[in-house]
Amino acid sequence: MNKKFTFLLELAMFFAGALQAQNRAVTVDGLCFLEGQTNHSGIKVLFTAVSPSAVTTEVFTDFGGAFTAGLAEGIYTVQYSKEG
């Protein structure tokens, strides 16, 4: 290989490694409502990791049904549940 090509390949590999090393996070917020209720607190929102970069996380809603979750970048399935 010539030196220019080798340098460009090494540079590309360096940047690819640097991008993989970054921990990326996102904030997801939303609302969940219980039909016929005024108190929407305690609904569990479960983000189950599907991709290797994702991290399973659960959060609960407040009185008004609002939730906020800080998640690692990735692919998730989302499940809502409430006891009772």
Buried (B, 14 or more C-beta within 10 A) or exposed (E): EEEEEEEEEEEEEEEEEEEEEEEEEEEBEBEBEBEEEEEBBBBBBBBBBEEEEBBEBEBEBBEEBEBEBEBBEBEBEEEEEBEE
